Amino acid sequence: MIVLVLLLSACTATPTPEPISIKVGWGSWPGLYPLFVAEDKGLYAKYGLQVEHKTYGDLGEILKDLQNHKLEMGFATINDALILDSRSPGEFKVVMATDYSNGADAIIARPEITSIADLRGKRIGMGIGTFGELLVRQMLKTEDMTIHDIISVNVDTSQVPDIIPTLIDAGQTFDPFITHGLDKGNKLLFSSADAPGLIADVAIFRQDFVEQHPEAVRSFIKVWFEAQDYWQAHPTESNEIIAKATGFKPSEISTNGVKLLNLADNLQAFTVGTSTTSLYGSGQINRDFLIEAGIVNSVPDVKRILDPSFLTEK
């Protein structure tokens, strides 16, 4: 009788569902370090996911692989997400914002230039067509200037501190090159902290994956926030995990200049608004830049690509 009961139980037991596989593309950026924590702490398995990470040096390659179905999800900027939407309207969704540059990107200038207005007619180095140009445009806008009021010079932004003042008078760069430039006596004129949310990193899923596996999308978001919370609650242990994965020393792991976005920040970011802290506001600024700079042939749609529905419990 006992054997019969056991056999019946075995026959009626619900099989464990297979984990859902997600191929994720991303660049090694401090705002995305929670991914290392998630993997080390087994959070993907906890939520029924099998995630394969692929690291890219060029974010443009992430966009290509998303389009070519080589990735289900990729981390990139809101600017990149809009480029994807312009190429393949309706095929991609932004479901979460991970972080935004909060001082990690800046425009520095030779010592004689003490104000943004002093840049009129000057040579400004930037990655033309990139978010660096967008940041320069946003800076100029604060003084009612446009990109046409300066001389734009396309440069490798990591070289900016070393080519001031010979090749350029000012330029957009990022840390540690900001610090290097300031150590040489240059002036900080404007940074991403002056336009919080303008350069925002987001999670971009293919729409077909979203439709087929909505619970997997929701689970990935839960993994992200749990890993982020773990990092903040256990910084020493987490920094060691991240250091092992990146090759840096634990003391070198930092989010200085980067604002990590938790769930509350995301709910605010996905609220319709015109400020740069709203993805709708920053998205519109990015969209206008892409059109004006001639980077896209068809017009991207900010509302079409943003999907906040996975941030709320169901």
C-alpha positions as CSV (number, residue, x, y, z in Angstrom):
1,M,0.0,0.0,0.0
2,I,2.8,2.4,0.9
3,V,4.6,1.5,-2.4
4,L,1.4,2.2,-4.3
5,V,1.0,5.6,-2.7
6,L,4.7,6.5,-3.5
7,L,4.2,5.4,-7.1
8,L,1.1,7.5,-7.5
9,S,2.8,10.5,-5.9
10,A,5.7,10.1,-8.3
11,C,3.3,10.0,-11.3
12,T,1.4,13.1,-10.2
13,A,4.4,15.2,-9.2
14,T,4.8,18.5,-11.1
15,P,8.1,18.4,-13.1
16,T,10.5,21.2,-12.4
17,P,10.3,23.7,-15.3
18,E,13.4,24.2,-17.4
19,P,15.2,27.5,-16.8
20,I,14.6,30.1,-19.5
21,S,17.8,31.0,-21.4
22,I,18.7,34.6,-22.0
23,K,21.7,35.8,-23.9
24,V,22.7,39.2,-22.5
25,G,25.1,41.7,-24.1
26,W,26.8,44.5,-22.1
27,G,29.9,46.6,-21.8
28,S,32.0,46.6,-18.7
29,W,30.7,49.7,-16.9
30,P,30.4,50.3,-13.1
31,G,26.7,50.8,-13.3
32,L,26.3,47.2,-14.5
33,Y,28.5,45.5,-11.9
34,P,25.5,44.0,-10.1
35,L,25.5,41.4,-12.9
36,F,28.7,39.9,-11.4
37,V,27.0,39.8,-8.0
38,A,23.9,38.2,-9.4
39,E,26.0,35.4,-11.1
40,D,28.1,34.7,-8.1
41,K,25.2,34.5,-5.6
42,G,23.2,32.2,-7.8
43,L,20.3,34.6,-8.3
44,Y,19.6,33.6,-11.9
45,A,18.9,30.0,-10.9
46,K,16.8,31.2,-8.0
47,Y,14.4,32.9,-10.4
48,G,14.4,30.2,-13.0
49,L,16.8,31.8,-15.5
50,Q,19.9,30.6,-17.3
51,V,21.8,33.8,-18.3
52,E,24.7,33.9,-20.7
53,H,26.8,37.1,-20.5
54,K,28.6,38.4,-23.5
55,T,30.9,41.5,-22.9
56,Y,31.4,44.0,-25.7
57,G,33.9,46.8,-26.1
58,D,31.8,48.6,-28.7
59,L,28.1,49.2,-27.8
60,G,27.3,49.4,-31.5
61,E,28.0,45.7,-31.7
62,I,25.3,45.0,-29.1
63,L,22.8,46.8,-31.2
64,K,23.8,44.7,-34.3
65,D,23.5,41.4,-32.3
66,L,20.1,42.4,-30.9
67,Q,18.9,43.1,-34.4
68,N,20.3,39.8,-35.7
69,H,18.7,37.8,-32.9
70,K,22.0,36.8,-31.4
71,L,21.0,38.4,-28.1
72,E,17.6,38.5,-26.3
73,M,18.6,41.4,-24.2
74,G,21.3,44.1,-24.1
75,F,22.4,46.9,-21.9
76,A,23.0,50.2,-23.7
77,T,22.0,53.9,-23.4
78,I,18.6,55.3,-24.1
79,N,20.2,56.9,-27.1
80,D,21.1,53.4,-28.4
81,A,17.6,52.2,-27.7
82,L,16.2,54.9,-29.9
83,I,18.6,54.1,-32.7
84,L,17.3,50.5,-32.6
85,D,13.7,51.7,-32.7
86,S,14.5,53.8,-35.8
87,R,16.0,50.8,-37.5
88,S,13.4,48.3,-36.5
89,P,10.2,50.1,-35.2
90,G,8.4,48.1,-32.5
91,E,10.9,45.3,-32.3
92,F,12.5,46.4,-28.9
93,K,11.4,47.4,-25.5
94,V,13.2,49.3,-22.7
95,V,11.9,47.7,-19.5
96,M,14.3,49.1,-16.8
97,A,16.9,51.8,-16.3
98,T,20.1,50.6,-14.5
99,D,22.0,53.8,-13.9
100,Y,22.9,57.2,-15.3
101,S,26.1,59.2,-15.6
102,N,26.2,61.6,-12.7
103,G,29.5,63.4,-13.2
104,A,31.4,60.5,-14.9
105,D,31.3,62.5,-18.2
106,A,32.4,66.1,-18.5
107,I,33.6,69.0,-20.6
108,I,37.0,70.4,-19.5
109,A,38.7,73.4,-21.0
110,R,42.1,75.2,-20.9
111,P,42.6,77.4,-17.9
112,E,41.9,80.7,-19.7
113,I,38.3,79.6,-20.5
114,T,36.4,80.2,-17.4
115,S,32.8,80.0,-18.6
116,I,30.6,78.2,-21.1
117,A,30.1,81.5,-23.0
118,D,33.9,81.7,-23.5
119,L,33.6,78.6,-25.8
120,R,32.0,80.6,-28.7
121,G,34.2,80.1,-31.7
122,K,36.5,77.7,-29.9
123,R,37.6,74.2,-30.9
124,I,35.7,71.6,-28.9
125,G,36.8,68.0,-29.0
126,M,34.1,65.2,-28.8
127,G,33.0,61.9,-30.3
128,I,30.8,63.4,-33.0
129,G,27.5,61.6,-33.3
130,T,27.9,60.1,-29.8
131,F,26.4,60.9,-26.4
132,G,29.5,63.0,-25.9
133,E,28.3,65.4,-28.6
134,L,24.8,65.3,-27.0
135,L,26.4,66.4,-23.7
136,V,28.2,69.2,-25.4
137,R,25.0,70.4,-27.1
138,Q,23.2,70.3,-23.7
139,M,25.9,72.4,-22.1
140,L,25.8,75.0,-24.9
141,K,22.0,75.1,-24.6
142,T,22.4,76.5,-21.0
143,E,23.9,79.7,-22.6
144,D,21.5,79.9,-25.5
145,M,24.3,78.6,-27.8
146,T,24.2,75.8,-30.4
147,I,26.7,73.4,-31.9
148,H,27.1,76.0,-34.7
149,D,28.6,78.5,-32.3
150,I,31.7,76.3,-31.8
151,I,34.2,74.4,-34.0
152,S,33.5,70.7,-33.5
153,V,36.5,68.4,-33.6
154,N,36.1,64.6,-33.7
155,V,38.6,63.1,-31.3
156,D,39.3,60.1,-29.2
157,T,37.8,61.5,-25.9
158,S,40.4,59.6,-23.8
159,Q,43.0,61.8,-25.4
160,V,41.3,65.1,-24.5
161,P,43.6,66.1,-21.6
162,D,46.7,65.6,-23.7
163,I,45.5,67.6,-26.7
164,I,44.4,70.7,-24.8
165,P,45.5,73.4,-25.8
166,T,47.4,72.3,-28.9
167,L,44.6,70.7,-31.0
168,I,41.5,71.8,-29.0
169,D,40.5,74.4,-26.5
170,A,38.1,72.2,-24.6
171,G,36.7,68.7,-24.9
172,Q,34.4,66.1,-23.6
173,T,36.0,63.2,-21.7
174,F,35.3,60.8,-18.8
175,D,37.1,59.6,-15.7
176,P,39.9,58.9,-15.0
177,F,40.7,61.3,-17.8
178,I,38.7,64.1,-16.2
179,T,40.9,63.9,-13.2
180,H,44.0,63.8,-15.3
181,G,42.9,66.9,-17.2
182,L,42.1,68.8,-14.0
183,D,45.5,67.8,-12.5
184,K,47.1,69.6,-15.5
185,G,45.3,72.8,-14.6
186,N,42.3,72.6,-16.9
187,K,38.8,73.8,-15.9
188,L,35.7,71.8,-15.4
189,L,32.9,73.6,-17.3
190,F,30.0,71.1,-17.3
191,S,29.4,67.5,-16.4
192,S,26.6,64.9,-16.6
193,A,25.7,65.8,-13.0
194,D,24.4,69.1,-14.5
195,A,22.0,67.1,-16.6
196,P,21.1,64.0,-14.5
197,G,19.5,61.2,-16.5
198,L,20.5,62.6,-19.9
199,I,23.0,59.7,-20.4
200,A,21.0,56.8,-19.0
201,D,21.7,53.1,-19.3
202,V,18.8,50.8,-19.9
203,A,17.9,47.2,-20.4
204,I,16.6,46.5,-23.9
205,F,14.7,43.3,-24.7
206,R,13.7,42.0,-28.0
207,Q,9.9,42.4,-28.3
208,D,9.5,38.8,-29.5
209,F,11.2,37.5,-26.3
210,V,9.0,39.8,-24.2
211,E,5.9,38.4,-25.8
212,Q,7.0,34.8,-25.4
213,H,8.5,35.0,-21.9
214,P,7.0,37.9,-20.0
215,E,7.7,36.2,-16.6
216,A,11.3,35.8,-17.5
217,V,11.6,39.5,-18.1
218,R,10.0,40.2,-14.7
219,S,12.3,37.7,-13.1
220,F,15.4,39.3,-14.6
221,I,14.4,42.7,-13.2
222,K,13.9,41.0,-9.8
223,V,17.4,39.6,-10.1
224,W,18.8,43.0,-10.9
225,F,17.4,44.8,-7.9
226,E,18.2,42.0,-5.5
227,A,21.8,42.0,-6.7
228,Q,22.0,45.7,-6.4
229,D,20.6,45.6,-2.9
230,Y,23.1,42.9,-2.0
231,W,26.0,45.0,-3.2
232,Q,24.9,47.9,-1.1
233,A,24.3,45.7,2.0
234,H,27.6,43.8,1.6
235,P,30.0,46.2,-0.1
236,T,33.2,44.5,1.0
237,E,32.2,41.0,-0.2
238,S,30.6,42.3,-3.4
239,N,33.6,44.4,-4.3
240,E,35.8,41.3,-4.0
241,I,33.4,39.4,-6.3
242,I,33.5,42.3,-8.8
243,A,37.3,42.6,-8.5
244,K,37.7,38.9,-9.3
245,A,35.5,39.2,-12.3
246,T,37.1,42.4,-13.7
247,G,40.7,42.1,-12.7
248,F,40.6,45.3,-10.7
249,K,41.6,45.6,-7.1
250,P,38.7,45.7,-4.6
251,S,39.8,49.2,-3.6
252,E,39.4,50.3,-7.3
253,I,35.7,49.3,-7.5
254,S,33.6,52.4,-7.3
255,T,30.5,54.0,-8.7
256,N,31.8,57.6,-8.3
257,G,30.1,59.7,-11.0
258,V,27.4,57.0,-11.5
259,K,24.0,56.9,-9.9
260,L,22.6,53.4,-9.6
261,L,18.8,53.3,-10.0
262,N,16.7,51.2,-7.6
263,L,13.0,50.3,-8.1
264,A,11.8,53.7,-6.7
265,D,14.1,55.5,-9.0
266,N,12.9,53.5,-11.9
267,L,9.2,54.2,-11.2
268,Q,10.2,57.9,-11.2
269,A,12.2,57.5,-14.4
270,F,9.3,55.9,-16.2
271,T,6.9,58.7,-15.2
272,V,6.1,60.9,-18.1
273,G,7.8,64.3,-17.7
274,T,10.1,66.8,-19.5
275,S,13.1,66.7,-17.1
276,T,16.1,64.6,-17.8
277,T,15.4,62.4,-14.8
278,S,12.4,61.1,-16.8
279,L,13.2,58.7,-19.6
280,Y,10.5,60.4,-21.5
281,G,12.2,63.8,-21.1
282,S,15.7,62.6,-21.7
283,G,14.5,60.3,-24.4
284,Q,12.9,63.3,-26.3
285,I,16.2,65.2,-26.0
286,N,18.1,62.2,-27.3
287,R,15.6,61.7,-30.1
288,D,15.9,65.3,-31.2
289,F,19.7,65.0,-31.2
290,L,19.6,61.9,-33.3
291,I,17.4,63.6,-35.9
292,E,19.3,66.9,-36.0
293,A,22.7,65.2,-36.2
294,G,21.5,63.0,-39.0
295,I,22.2,59.8,-37.2
296,V,18.8,58.2,-37.9
297,N,16.9,58.0,-41.2
298,S,13.5,57.3,-39.7
299,V,12.1,58.9,-36.6
300,P,12.3,56.9,-33.4
301,D,9.4,56.9,-31.0
302,V,10.1,57.4,-27.3
303,K,6.7,56.2,-26.0
304,R,6.8,53.1,-28.3
305,I,10.0,51.8,-26.9
306,L,9.4,52.4,-23.2
307,D,7.5,49.7,-21.3
308,P,7.2,50.3,-17.5
309,S,4.7,47.4,-17.0
310,F,7.3,45.0,-15.7
311,L,8.4,47.2,-12.8
312,T,5.1,46.6,-11.0
313,E,4.1,43.3,-9.3
314,K,1.4,41.2,-11.0
